[in-house]
Each structure stands twice: as structure tokens, then as C-alpha cells.
Amino acid sequence: MGCQQEKGTDVEQTFAPVVKVVTIRLIMALAFIMNIMIHQIDISSAFCYADIEEEVYMKPPSEIKVEEGWCFKLMKSLYGLRSSPRAWNKHIDKYIKSSNFKPCVL
């Protein structure tokens, strides 16, 4: 229930970049002209791979029995948290840069 996250320092930072359609069209046109193969991937459960920096606790689902007053501390990001897109972006950005790719700043 990320919609019920309390306002905090890191929870407010929810920005995650999104590619513009014109950029995709440009890359596809260049790949066609230069006869370059393009590959696309879809990472299932992407948000669940990203570490979260802030402390987030959640109530257990109703079908899981835990002692009264106990909750779960999240170690990874989950869908529905306000900070999940930003955490995933940081995670994938770090991986891409570690693979010797560099951002193209126009």
C-alpha cells in the first residue's frame, strides 16, 4: 500500500526518467541506415531487484500469520511504493555504467 507511505525525505524523490518517442524513432532510423541489429528486453518484476535506501515497513498479507504487533521490513523495492521507479532507475543505471556504457547527453 505504497499510496499510504508517510511523507519523508527520500519518499519525496519519486522521479524516474522516461525515454521520448522521438529518441526511439531516431535510434531505430540510425540502426536501419547503418544496418545494426537492435535488441529489446523486458525485465519481469523489475522493481523487485532494486535496493531501497530508506526504511520501509509493511503489514503482512492477511494469509500470512505473524505475531501481533510484528511487521515486515522491506529489503528490496516493491511495486506500489512511491520510491520504486527511482530505485529501479538507480539500480539499472549503475549496472549499465558498470558495463562501460556512457550516457548520451544532447
C-alpha positions in Angstrom: 0.0 0.0 0.0 2.6 2.5 -1.2 -0.2 5.1 -1.5 -0.2 5.2 2.3 3.5 5.9 2.7 4.2 8.6 5.1 5.9 11.8 3.8 9.7 11.5 4.4 13.0 12.7 3.0 13.6 10.0 0.3 10.0 9.1 -0.3 9.5 12.5 -1.9 12.1 11.7 -4.6 10.0 9.7 -7.0 11.4 10.8 -10.3 12.4 8.2 -12.9 13.4 9.2 -16.4 11.3 8.1 -19.4 12.5 8.0 -23.0 10.9 10.2 -25.5 9.3 8.6 -28.6 11.4 10.9 -30.9 14.5 9.4 -29.4 13.4 5.8 -30.1 12.5 6.8 -33.6 15.9 8.3 -34.1 17.8 5.3 -32.8 15.7 3.0 -34.9 16.3 5.1 -38.1 20.1 5.2 -37.4 20.1 1.4 -36.8 18.3 0.8 -40.1 20.6 3.1 -42.1 23.7 1.6 -40.5 22.3 -2.0 -40.7 22.6 -2.5 -37.0 20.6 -5.1 -35.1 18.5 -3.8 -32.2 17.5 -5.9 -29.2 14.8 -5.1 -26.7 14.3 -6.7 -23.3 11.5 -6.7 -20.7 12.6 -7.4 -17.2 9.8 -9.0 -15.3 9.4 -7.9 -11.7 12.0 -5.2 -12.4 11.2 -3.1 -9.3 11.9 -6.1 -7.0 15.6 -6.1 -8.0 16.3 -2.6 -6.7 17.5 -2.0 -3.2 15.7 0.7 -1.2 17.6 3.3 0.7 15.0 4.3 3.2 13.4 2.1 5.9 10.0 0.9 4.8 7.8 -1.4 6.8 4.7 -3.1 5.7 1.9 -5.1 7.3 1.9 -8.8 6.3 -0.7 -10.0 3.9 -3.8 -11.4 5.6 -3.0 -15.0 4.6 0.4 -14.9 6.4 0.3 -15.4 10.2 2.7 -13.4 12.3 2.7 -12.4 16.0 0.6 -9.4 16.9 2.5 -6.1 16.6 5.0 -7.5 14.1 5.6 -6.3 10.5 7.9 -6.8 7.6 11.0 -4.6 6.9 11.5 -4.4 3.1 14.9 -5.1 1.8 14.0 -4.5 -1.9 11.7 -2.2 -3.7 8.1 -3.3 -4.4 5.5 -2.3 -7.0 3.2 0.3 -5.4 5.9 2.1 -3.4 6.3 5.8 -4.4 10.1 5.4 -4.5 10.2 2.2 -6.6 10.7 3.8 -10.0 13.6 5.9 -8.8 15.2 2.9 -7.0 14.9 0.8 -10.2 16.4 3.6 -12.3 19.4 3.9 -9.9 19.9 0.1 -10.0 19.8 -0.3 -13.8 21.8 2.9 -14.3 24.6 1.6 -12.1 24.6 -1.8 -14.0 24.7 -0.1 -17.4 27.5 2.2 -16.4 29.5 -0.8 -14.9 29.2 -2.4 -18.4 31.2 0.6 -19.8 28.3 2.3 -21.4 28.2 6.1 -21.1 25.1 8.4 -21.2 24.5 10.4 -24.3 23.8 14.0 -23.3 22.3 16.1 -26.1 
